[in-house]
Amino acid sequence: MKRNTEDAQHRSQLALYLSLPILSWAFYDFANTIFSSNINTIFFPFYMDEVLGKNEVMQQVASTFISYANAIASFFLVVFSPLFGVWIDNTGYKKRFIVWFASISIFFTFMMGVFANLQTSTNYSGVPISLFLVVASFVIAKFFFNSSLVFYDSMMGDLGTKEEMPLISGYGVAIGYLGTIFGLLVYLYVGNSGFHRAFIPTAILYLLFSLPLFFINKDIPIPKSQRKTIKFLDGYKEIVKTFKEMKQYKAIFTFMIAYFFINDAIATTIAMMAVYATAIVGFTSGQFIVLYLVSTVSTIIGSLAFGYITKAIGAKRAITVVALIMIVALSFAVFATEQWMFWIAGSMFGISLGSMWVTSRTYIIELSPDEKRGQFFGLFAFSGKVSSIIGPAVYGTVTLWMKDYGTLASRVALSTLIVMTVIGLLVHLKVNEKNGKSK
């Protein structure tokens, strides 16, 4: 439930963090981060490399498969996310949609495990049909996972005052990345006996830790008498209408352009780091798990720290710092010839990953009027997910075109992300919060 400013002034940080609605909200971040890390970042890429990556050329083909699967999932989110924002603002329902979308994502994560275990000789162009079914299930699971986050992020504004948002955001991200550490326990079950074995346990953990939000948090629905009949194109009409009002909300639009480029680097790195580390830098799967664990600890520390940093210096300056950290991290990764260089890259990217979530969500809330918050979070997702199409698509296309060059293909593909981050930072620096106008 939303608290007024007077109540919030008497709420200590401990009371804030132990508030049942905030804690259960944060545990959904714990749950969905298990999916994001186990499926999106680790075991799905490992599975694809295990099935396809028999040599250097086929490793690049596996990278292309992974990239395009992520791009397709993001494409569907781009199509639907404007409608999600309209649903939020018209109905007030957030938790209800999270329950439905998370449940569908959990089901298809489970089905990834079922299809991967299919024993069939049927294939298409030499690729097992079971792999196509796993990829299709991954696309559906990721689409509904990402869709739930539009409603989840918007729910944050109901948990406290604007002054509390940086701490609540940082707390949610930190709890979420504890989910990454917990989810990595699945590796103890999987070992090196087949990475597809991680899919079903991940679905179970995803469901288990979603239950607190499912049962504790409450929606504040808008009375039916005040709702409008929603059609599919209404979300796009709202976008067009909002674009026409761009002068009034110029700062938000400028930031969303910046976030488009920065998130391009984030989404692609998350999807490709496992294959890059193993195929390009020479990590074993076990070594990568340890690297990812260290990176996750960095993410948790960065998330909590940037909650306070954002409160102290403001979200805009904090985002600038995070973007600079990302540029350095990606540069280390592109030029890494020794594993220690990738350790530095992984740790720094971990800090920037969690911090970007903390700072960007807080910034959207700072810049958005309350009555349009759902719409702007829908646009926020729209901006981020369009870039989530382009980033992986560009990466996959580069690795496909340059597959005969072996590891150089992936290094060139990763270097495009540095360019995107620099462009995003330069655009972000033009955001001027005064009167909602940019420089």
Secondary structure, 3 states (H helix, E strand, C coil): CCCCHHHHHCCCHHHHHHCHHHHHHHHHHHHHHHHHHHHHHHHHHHHHHHHHCCCHHHHHHHHHHHHHHHHHHHHHHHHHHHHHHHHHHHHCCCHHHHHHHHHHHHHHHHHHHHHHCCCCCCEECCEEHHHHHHHHHHHHHHHHHHHHHHHHHHHHHHCCCHHHHHHHHHHHHHHHHHHHHHHCCHHHHHCCCCHHHHHHHHHHHHHHHHHHHHHHCCCCCCCHHHCCCCCCCHHHHHHHHHHHCCCCCHHHHHHHHHHHHHHHHHHHHHHHHHHHHHHCCCCCHHHHHHHHHHHHHHHHHHHHHHHHHHHHHCHHHHHHHHHHHHHHHHHHHHCCCCHHHHHHHHHHHHHHHHHHHHHHHHHHHHHCCHHHHHHHHHHHHHHHHHHHHHHHHHHHHHHHHCHHHCHHHHHHHHHHHHHHHHHHHHHHCCCCCHHHCCC
